[in-house]
Amino acid sequence: MATVLRQELVGCEGFRVESPLGLIGWIEETWLGPAGEAAALAIRTIDGRDGLLVVEDVETAVPESELVVMRRNGRLLELDVPRIELTEAGHAGRLLASWQTTGETLELPWPPGPLRRLLLILRPWRLAPPPRRGGERSLWQVVFLLYTALALIVALVIGLAFLIAHIVTGSI
């Protein structure tokens, strides 16, 4: 890994992270190694999960576009829940915060469609929570169901109008 790339990643909080398939999420923090160089990036995915991208899995960084591109076979590691400990060092207790991976690899989220991409551009801080099994329907499914219900109601009203006309007049 080139030292130049490591230095470019030090101040990249808020940059977009993309894989060869599309947008993954945004960088929340840069994690530094022992020498103060970038070692990993804490990522917030577009579906609301937290992951860790090791610098060796970064293909390129484009500071002008605020973009970091992940390698084709790169891994995004799942981050565990952050922990806080109170240390007894010094005259006043200090807080020690740590965040580690679970060791599992996160499956990359599907790239957003045109509507979700527009919403993410307008309000990137409004990321959706991780999808739950048996959760609510997607927007296109809701719209499809509403239009289907509306078409059935219109067909029923038209059918009733013809039926009433046939009953009253004896012909259509």
Salt bridges, closest charged atoms under 4 A:
GLU18 OE2 - ARG16 NE 3.47
ASP47 OD2 - ARG49 NH2 2.99
ASP50 OD1 - ARG44 NH1 3.59
GLU56 OE2 - ARG6 NH2 2.54
ASP80 OD2 - ARG83 NH2 3.67
